[in-house]
């Protein structure tokens, strides 16, 4: 069973945002698959994938407890990353779900959104503390900004800017430590349905 929007108020976004990000991060050459987090019919939560037309759904990872949220796909290296908000950890596995391992322990800060800058070997995520990044193997963790960050995150790799959702606002900052943070959109009346989509350039 796919996770519904607003399934948990503190998460803000759920399946739809994760699915949108996965579609954009994982293009057709990633085996023409959509990767997403879901509540599973057999119980628990997990990571699933299907064809772009919804055909041939597969459960790649199953957890009896936890709350899988954001997901990002590294097509180049054939791996995926996802956040488990309840457990405050970030997982990595092969695209078929094998060799799953914890790469980041967020020590209770509840990671939510996740995005990749694979070319520079970095994971970006946001949590209750702010926006963070680390190397793809989880080492070298940095807290980039303590600006409020309660929703999903997207990267504009061309302009080297990051965008994330917090409350009724979408915020933006350079992909660097201690950046100047600005509000791109603010004053939204229904933040629980907010989306932050990856930027595209012509």
C-alpha positions as CSV (number, residue, x, y, z in Angstrom):
1,X,0.0,0.0,0.0
2,X,1.5,3.3,-1.0
3,X,2.0,5.9,1.6
4,X,-0.5,8.7,1.5
5,X,0.2,12.4,1.6
6,X,-0.1,13.8,5.2
7,X,0.3,10.3,6.7
8,X,2.4,12.0,9.4
9,X,2.2,15.8,10.1
10,X,5.8,16.1,11.2
11,X,6.9,14.6,7.9
12,X,5.0,17.0,5.8
13,X,5.6,15.2,2.6
14,X,5.3,11.5,2.1
15,X,5.0,9.2,-0.9
16,X,4.3,11.8,-3.6
17,X,7.4,13.9,-2.9
18,X,9.6,10.8,-2.6
19,X,8.2,9.4,-5.8
20,X,8.6,12.7,-7.7
21,X,12.2,13.0,-6.6
22,X,12.9,9.4,-7.5
23,X,11.4,9.8,-11.0
24,X,13.5,12.9,-11.7
25,X,16.7,11.5,-10.2
26,X,16.3,8.1,-11.9
27,X,15.9,8.6,-15.6
28,X,15.0,5.9,-18.2
29,X,18.6,4.6,-18.3
30,X,18.2,3.5,-14.6
31,X,16.3,0.4,-15.9
32,X,13.2,2.6,-16.6
33,X,12.1,2.3,-13.0
34,X,10.4,4.5,-10.4
35,X,11.8,4.1,-6.9
36,X,9.6,5.0,-3.9
37,X,9.0,4.5,-0.2
38,X,5.7,2.9,0.9
39,X,3.7,1.3,3.7
40,X,3.6,-2.3,2.6
41,X,0.5,-4.5,2.4
42,X,2.1,-7.2,4.5
43,X,3.0,-4.7,7.2
44,X,5.9,-2.5,7.9
45,X,7.5,0.0,5.6
46,X,10.0,-0.4,2.8
47,X,11.4,0.7,-0.6
48,X,9.7,-0.4,-3.8
49,X,10.1,0.1,-7.5
50,X,8.0,-0.4,-10.6
51,X,8.1,0.4,-14.3
52,X,7.2,3.9,-15.3
53,X,3.7,2.6,-16.2
54,X,3.3,0.9,-12.8
55,X,4.0,-2.6,-14.1
56,X,6.1,-5.2,-12.3
57,X,6.2,-3.7,-8.8
58,X,8.9,-5.1,-6.6
59,X,9.7,-4.7,-2.9
60,X,13.4,-4.1,-2.5
61,X,13.7,-3.5,1.2
62,X,11.3,-4.4,4.0
63,X,11.5,-3.1,7.6
64,X,9.0,-4.1,10.3
65,X,9.4,-0.8,12.1
66,X,10.6,2.7,11.1
67,X,9.4,5.4,8.8
68,X,11.2,5.4,5.4
69,X,10.9,8.8,3.8
70,X,13.1,10.5,1.2
71,X,14.8,8.5,-1.5
72,X,17.5,9.3,-4.0
73,X,19.1,7.2,-6.8
74,X,22.7,7.3,-7.9
75,X,22.5,6.0,-11.4
76,X,26.2,6.2,-12.1
77,X,27.1,3.8,-9.2
78,X,23.9,1.8,-9.2
79,X,22.9,2.5,-5.7
80,X,20.0,4.2,-3.8
81,X,19.9,6.1,-0.6
82,X,16.9,6.6,1.7
83,X,16.1,8.2,5.1
84,X,14.5,6.4,8.0
85,X,13.1,9.3,10.0
86,X,12.0,7.4,13.1
87,X,15.4,5.6,13.4
88,X,17.3,8.8,12.5
89,X,19.5,6.9,10.0
90,X,20.3,7.0,6.3
91,X,20.5,3.7,4.3
92,X,22.3,2.7,1.1
93,X,21.7,-0.3,-1.0
94,X,22.2,-1.6,-4.6
95,X,19.3,-0.8,-6.9
96,X,18.0,-4.3,-6.5
97,X,17.9,-3.8,-2.7
98,X,20.9,-6.0,-1.9
99,X,23.8,-5.1,0.4
100,X,21.8,-2.6,2.4
101,X,23.8,-0.8,5.0
102,X,23.6,2.2,7.3
103,X,25.8,5.0,6.1
104,X,24.7,7.9,8.4
105,X,23.6,7.9,12.0
106,X,21.8,11.2,12.5
107,X,21.7,10.8,16.3
108,X,18.0,11.6,16.8
109,X,17.7,14.6,14.4
110,X,15.2,12.7,12.2
111,X,16.5,13.0,8.6
112,X,13.7,13.5,6.1
113,X,14.6,14.8,2.6
114,X,17.7,13.5,0.7
115,X,19.4,14.5,-2.5
116,X,22.7,13.5,-4.2
117,X,25.5,15.4,-5.9
118,X,27.1,12.2,-7.2
119,X,29.6,13.9,-9.4
120,X,31.2,15.5,-6.3
121,X,30.5,12.4,-4.1
122,X,28.1,14.1,-1.7
123,X,24.8,13.3,0.1
124,X,22.6,16.2,1.2
125,X,19.8,15.9,3.6
126,X,17.7,17.9,6.0
127,X,16.5,17.2,9.5
128,X,15.3,19.0,12.7
129,X,18.8,20.6,13.1
130,X,19.1,22.0,9.6
131,X,20.6,21.1,6.2
132,X,23.6,18.7,6.2
133,X,25.9,16.9,3.8
134,X,28.4,14.1,3.9
135,X,30.5,12.0,1.6
136,X,28.6,9.1,-0.2
137,X,30.0,6.7,2.4
138,X,28.7,8.8,5.3
139,X,32.1,10.2,6.3
140,X,32.9,13.9,6.6
141,X,29.5,15.0,7.9
142,X,28.9,18.8,7.8
143,X,26.0,21.0,9.2
144,X,25.7,23.5,6.4
145,X,23.0,25.7,7.9
146,X,20.8,25.7,11.0
147,X,18.0,27.4,9.1
148,X,14.7,25.7,9.7
149,X,14.4,22.6,7.4
150,X,11.3,20.5,8.0
151,X,10.6,19.2,4.5
152,X,12.1,17.6,1.4
153,X,15.2,18.9,-0.4
154,X,16.3,19.3,-4.0
155,X,19.5,20.3,-5.7
156,X,20.2,22.5,-8.7
157,X,23.6,21.1,-9.6
158,X,24.2,23.5,-12.4
159,X,23.7,26.6,-10.3
160,X,25.1,24.9,-7.2
161,X,22.0,25.8,-5.1
162,X,19.9,23.7,-2.8
163,X,16.1,24.1,-2.1
164,X,14.2,22.8,0.8
165,X,10.8,23.1,2.4
166,X,10.2,24.4,5.9
167,X,6.7,25.1,7.2
168,X,4.9,27.1,4.6
169,X,8.1,28.2,2.8
170,X,10.6,27.0,0.2
171,X,14.1,28.1,1.1
172,X,17.2,28.4,-1.1
173,X,20.9,28.7,-0.4
174,X,24.2,28.0,-2.1
175,X,25.6,24.4,-1.7
176,X,28.2,25.5,0.8
177,X,28.8,25.9,4.5
178,X,27.2,28.8,6.3
179,X,25.3,30.1,3.2
180,X,22.9,33.0,3.0
181,X,19.4,31.5,3.1
182,X,16.5,33.2,1.3
183,X,12.8,32.5,1.0
184,X,11.8,31.6,-2.6
185,X,8.2,31.0,-1.6
186,X,6.6,31.8,1.7
187,X,3.2,32.1,3.4
188,X,1.7,28.9,2.0
189,X,-1.5,28.0,3.8
190,X,-1.2,24.2,3.4
191,X,2.4,23.3,4.0
192,X,1.5,19.6,4.5
193,X,1.0,19.3,0.7
194,X,4.2,21.2,-0.3
195,X,6.5,19.9,-3.0
196,X,10.1,20.9,-3.9
197,X,11.1,19.8,-7.3
198,X,14.5,19.4,-8.9
199,X,15.5,22.4,-11.1
200,X,16.1,22.0,-14.8
201,X,18.1,24.1,-17.2
202,X,17.8,24.4,-20.9
